[in-house]
Amino acid sequence: MRQLIFATGNINKIKEVNEMLSDGMDIAGLKDIGCFEDIPETSPTIEGNALQKARYVFTNYHVNCFSEDTGLEIDALGGEPGVYTARYAGEQRDSNANMRKAIQELENKSDRGAQFKTVIALIIDGQEYTFEGIARGSIAYQKMGTGGFGYDPIFIPEGYETSFAQMSSEEKNKISHRGKAVSLLIDFLKKEL
């Protein structure tokens, strides 16, 4: 079994990815390699941030790894918050404050279309690969549900009347941006490893 480090300290993301993995893959987090520093995310793009984090871990810890960056892109706001999704309402990375700000910014707008975009950057033996997943949907007028994390309570995926936060993790993983990107990653790993 080959170990891959998921370059994140977010236990919710690690749990979500592990729920999608099949047997035979060992995914560990940053704390498992003794990485506790705040990895820089200074790229102006989601893909750039994913690559930056993976390169940092590969260069400094010499392990095969993958990272992801996810952004919520709201149509009526010109794609905001985008790369600033986690820090939309400030550096404290408060999900409730972020959701309040998004709802307030859309207060007088009829277009509530949005998408979540995840890019996974994988580095194995120095070779880089990227995988992208997109979930289209809309922003709710208020929080709905208590599950999930981040903006899940205000994101309603296309074809549904419920938010990600109202879905089981299994249901969400089948249709989510991260679920789609992870599926591409897993398909690749099955062929390569």
C-alpha positions, -999 to 999 in steps of 0.1 A, spaced: 0 0 0 14 34 -10 8 63 13 -3 97 0 -3 129 22 -33 151 18 -18 186 22 -45 199 46 -51 203 83 -88 204 77 -102 173 94 -135 177 76 -118 175 42 -97 145 52 -128 127 65 -148 135 33 -120 122 11 -115 91 32 -152 83 29 -148 82 -9 -117 61 -10 -116 24 -17 -95 -1 3 -58 -2 -5 -52 36 -4 -36 51 27 -43 88 30 -27 108 59 -28 145 68 -2 171 74 0 165 111 10 129 103 43 142 88 48 168 114 38 197 93 20 223 114 30 255 95 5 276 76 12 267 40 12 298 17 -18 303 -6 -8 334 -26 -18 324 -61 -46 344 -79 -62 312 -90 -77 281 -74 -55 258 -95 -24 279 -86 -31 276 -48 -36 238 -51 -3 235 -69 15 258 -45 4 238 -15 14 204 -30 48 218 -42 55 231 -7 48 197 9 67 178 -17 97 201 -16 99 204 22 88 169 33 98 148 3 66 128 2 41 120 -25 11 142 -18 -20 160 -31 -37 192 -21 -68 208 -31 -82 243 -32 -119 251 -34 -136 283 -42 -172 294 -43 -178 315 -74 -210 335 -73 -221 347 -108 -237 380 -98 -205 389 -78 -182 384 -108 -169 351 -94 -164 362 -58 -153 351 -33 -132 327 -55 -97 322 -40 -108 342 -10 -137 318 -1 -123 308 33 -114 344 42 -143 362 25 -154 380 57 -119 383 72 -88 365 82 -105 347 110 -120 322 84 -154 322 101 -179 302 80 -210 319 95 -196 353 88 -187 343 53 -222 330 46 -238 362 61 -216 383 38 -225 362 7 -262 365 15 -259 403 21 -240 408 -11 -268 391 -30 -296 410 -12 -308 430 -42 -298 406 -69 -321 382 -87 -293 361 -101 -283 337 -74 -263 313 -96 -230 300 -83 -206 271 -85 -182 254 -63 -149 246 -80 -123 222 -66 -89 216 -81 -67 188 -68 -30 189 -74 -12 156 -71 26 152 -70 39 116 -73 77 111 -77 80 147 -88 54 145 -116 24 170 -113 -12 163 -122 -44 183 -117 -80 172 -115 -110 196 -115 -146 192 -102 -174 217 -105 -208 217 -88 -233 242 -102 -261 255 -81 -275 286 -64 -272 305 -31 -301 302 -7 -317 332 9 -309 318 44 -290 289 59 -306 255 55 -295 225 74 -268 218 100 -245 192 82 -215 197 61 -191 226 66 -181 259 51 -208 273 28 -228 240 26 -259 255 44 -264 281 17 -254 262 -14 -283 244 -33 -269 221 -60 -286 221 -94 -316 197 -96 -321 198 -58 -342 218 -34 -320 210 -4 -286 225 5 -254 204 8 -259 208 46 -292 189 44 -277 159 26 -260 129 40 -223 128 33 -228 99 9 -253 119 -11 -233 151 -11 -201 132 -21 -217 118 -52 -225 152 -67 -201 177 -50 -172 195 -66 -148 178 -43 -164 144 -49 -160 148 -86 -124 159 -83 -116 131 -59 -132 106 -82 -109 117 -110 -79 114 -86 -89 79 -75 -94 67 -111 -59 80 -119 -43 64 -88 -59 31 -96 -43 31 -131 -9 44 -119 -3 27 -86 
